[in-house]
């Protein structure tokens, strides 16, 4: 068993958290990941209250550990989303991308761990000083939204040296080899999105799966033009990494023109990280978690070679 702060604190057998991918990571995926020994998170975007409650109903069952991820900029005008999240009694709540600081005390008073994503060492220092329980050091390789200023390994090294709170590594970690690497560096675990993207239990529709399976490692782009095209009110400093398409090849960097012309993507937007090239089929989440567990043997092998 891979023992870290994360596994000890939450009773996990594999130090992997399924990232709260809104529209993808629902209650079924979260439950499957948690039942397999990791920690599943329900991703919450701007869904109606009833939809969020329905997802929590799929995972909030007895003693099962699970978590939830919310967007700070959405909570600014949808505070009820945090209310119903805490009513579900998650073990961990992640709030990122905006004014998350105001929610720290309330989440911790509920008994849940508070996590937030950081993309620079300066952000990590600030978050640690704000009472955050665990940091997610998300490098630019990661799928979906965040910063693209620092890659995962340089970021992780800097954050681990800068703070005393537990750190999870995120961005480009798609197999046991990636998990072993960040654990060896000192991370308490991995925050993984893309590897769970096409799981059987995922909410990703068939067209999104087709896009993911066709993509290779070089086929993603970090851009803000997709949010411009769909009218999403993401803070301007956060773009998103998705599988490239004819639309992004044509319109990347031309956000104002997209808004003016009303141009829309011609294919499904599949938010994914640089590990998307590792996806080839829809697998049960339990199989993905079991694959990550092989990091234990990789670390043992590395230790024996160093003697």
Number of C-alpha atoms within 10 A of each C-alpha: 13 19 16 18 16 25 20 12 11 16 16 23 21 29 30 26 27 29 28 25 29 20 16 23 29 28 28 21 28 32 28 23 29 26 19 18 21 31 31 31 33 32 25 26 19 15 14 11 15 10 13 20 18 12 19 27 13 15 26 19 12 6 6 15 25 29 31 30 24 25 24 23 18 18 19 12 9 16 11 12 21 22 12 15 22 20 11 18 18 23 22 25 27 27 24 19 20 16 14 19 16 10 14 20 13 13 23 17 10 13 14 18 20 22 26 27 25 24 23 21 21 12 16 26 17 14 22 18 12 13 15 21 18 23 27 26 32 31 26 26 25 30 31 24 23 22 23 21 12 17 20 23 20 12 22 27 17 16 27 21 10 14 17 12 19 21 26 27 34 32 26 28 26 26 19 20 18 17 30 25 17 21 21 12 14 17 26 24 27 30 27 27 28 28 24 26 31 27 24 17 23 24 19 19 13 11 12 18 21 15 18 27 16 13 21 15 13 13 18 26 22 27 22 23 24 24 17 21 21 14 12 10 10 18 11 8 12 16 20 24 25 25 27 21 19 11 17 21 10 9 20 17 13 13 17 13 14 20 16 10 9 12 16 15 15 10 12 15 17 23 26 30 32 25 24 30 20 16 22 14 13 15 17 17 29 21 14 18 28 17 15 22 24 18 23 18 14 16 19 11 11 12 10 9 8 6 5
